[in-house]
């Protein structure tokens, strides 16, 4: 009797052990020119291509400029996406400003 109960518990837990989510981040802007010293925005989406729900999604932004981020977090069901916005002041000098956005999930 104990062996059956243990087997049933293991069989029920394997679903979460085998869960899989494909989380993709895409950035875009509506501005064709980003002017030095002026406010700018970038938009990004975090898409879950599935097959399972991406749980505990967190977004990290990396840039040398100060910024604010309306970053999505939490669970994203398969086939859905969440939109985020990064607002920043463009550097006053003519330069390249790298901005990186990555999303991670507790479901691999």
C-alpha positions in Angstrom: 0.0 0.0 0.0 2.8 2.5 0.8 4.6 1.7 -2.5 1.4 2.6 -4.5 1.0 5.9 -2.6 4.7 6.9 -3.3 4.4 6.0 -7.0 1.2 8.1 -7.3 3.0 11.1 -5.7 6.0 10.8 -8.0 3.8 10.4 -11.0 1.8 13.6 -10.1 5.0 15.7 -9.6 6.7 14.8 -12.9 4.4 17.2 -14.8 6.0 20.2 -13.1 9.5 18.6 -13.4 9.1 18.3 -17.2 7.5 21.8 -17.8 9.0 23.8 -20.6 8.5 27.5 -21.6 10.2 29.3 -24.5 10.4 33.0 -23.4 11.5 35.5 -26.1 12.2 39.3 -25.7 11.8 41.7 -28.6 12.6 45.5 -28.4 11.3 48.2 -30.7 10.9 52.0 -30.8 8.5 54.3 -32.6 11.2 57.0 -32.8 13.3 56.9 -36.0 15.8 59.4 -34.4 16.8 59.5 -30.7 18.0 63.1 -30.0 20.9 63.7 -27.6 19.8 65.0 -24.2 16.1 64.5 -24.8 13.6 61.9 -23.3 13.2 58.7 -25.3 11.3 55.5 -24.9 11.9 51.9 -26.0 9.2 49.3 -26.0 9.6 45.6 -25.6 7.5 42.5 -25.4 8.1 39.3 -23.5 6.5 36.4 -25.5 6.0 32.9 -24.1 6.1 30.5 -27.1 5.2 27.6 -24.7 4.3 24.9 -24.5 3.8 25.5 -20.8 3.1 28.6 -18.7 6.3 30.6 -18.0 6.1 31.1 -14.2 7.9 33.7 -12.2 9.0 35.8 -15.2 11.4 38.6 -14.3 12.8 41.3 -16.6 16.3 42.8 -16.3 17.5 45.9 -18.1 21.1 46.7 -18.6 22.3 50.2 -19.8 24.8 52.8 -18.8 22.1 55.5 -18.8 19.6 56.1 -16.0 16.2 54.8 -16.9 12.8 53.8 -15.5 11.1 50.6 -16.6 7.5 49.6 -16.6 8.6 45.9 -16.6 6.2 43.0 -16.7 6.6 40.2 -14.2 4.8 37.1 -13.0 3.3 34.2 -15.0 2.8 34.3 -18.8 0.6 31.6 -20.2 1.7 29.8 -23.4 1.0 31.9 -26.6 0.7 35.2 -24.7 2.9 38.2 -24.2 3.5 41.2 -21.9 4.5 44.6 -23.0 7.0 46.8 -21.2 8.4 50.4 -21.6 11.9 51.8 -20.9 12.1 55.6 -20.5 15.4 57.3 -20.5 17.3 60.6 -21.3 19.6 60.1 -24.3 23.2 61.0 -23.6 24.1 64.6 -24.5 27.0 63.4 -26.6 26.9 61.6 -30.0 27.5 58.1 -28.8 26.2 54.5 -28.9 23.9 53.6 -26.0 23.6 49.9 -25.6 20.4 48.8 -23.9 19.8 45.1 -23.1 16.5 43.6 -21.9 16.4 40.0 -20.8 13.6 37.9 -19.4 13.9 34.8 -17.3 11.4 32.3 -16.0 11.5 29.7 -13.2 10.3 27.2 -15.8 13.2 26.4 -18.1 
